[in-house]
Amino acid sequence: MFGGEVALRAGGRFRVRAEHVERAADVVEGQVTIGPQDVSVFGTEQLIVFAPGAEVVIEAAGGRTFFLCTTIR
């Protein structure tokens, strides 16, 4: 299991590796978009669970955004 807090400025990106089977992100402050397929916007206090094997790129939608990214092998 791996957990970490990630801080992104507006437009900053973070790639969540597909090799981990169970992955999730919890938006703590601000908004993030998830892509590259079917881009969606998520806000504060939303838990996002990613499909196994999917490529995931998280981008800060505005301001300075903080979120917690957790992956479990």
N, C-alpha and C positions, 0 to 999 in steps of 0.2 A: 504494500500500500504506500502511496506517495501523496502528500498534500503540500500545498504551498500557496502563499498569497502573492498575487501578481498585480503590480500597479502599472497602468498604461496611460500615456497622455493621449489627447485627441488624435485619432488616426493611427495610433500604435497597434501592432498586431502581435498575436501569440498563437503558435501552432500547437495543437494537442495531438501528439503522435498516435497513429492508428494501431500500433503494435500492442497497446494495452487494451484488454477486453472491456473493462468497465471504467467509464470516464464520466465525470460530471463537473459542472462549474456552478458556483453560487455567487450571484451578483450582490456585492456588499454595498456599493455606492455607484451611482451613475447608470449609464446604459452601455450595452455591448451589442454588436451584431455578430451573428454566427453564419459562417459560410464555408466553403465557396458555393455549394449547391443550396438552393432554397434558402436564401438569405433571410433571416428573421431577427427582429430586435427584441431584446430582453432588458428589463429594468431591475431596480433594487428589490431584494428579497425574493428573486425568482431562482429556483433551482433548475438547471438545464442538464438533462441526461442525454448522452450521445450514443447513437447506435454503434454496435461493435464494428470495427473495421472501417468506419467512415472517416474521410479526411475532414478535419475540423480546423478552421481558422477563426479566432476570436479577435474582433477589432473594437477599439474604444469608439463609441458613437459620438461622444462630446465631452468636453472638459477633461478632468483627470478622473479616471475610472478605476476602481479597485474591485477585484473579485477573487474568490478562492477557487482554485482549480485542484481537483482531486482525481487521481487515477488509481485503479486497483488492478493488479495483474492477476 
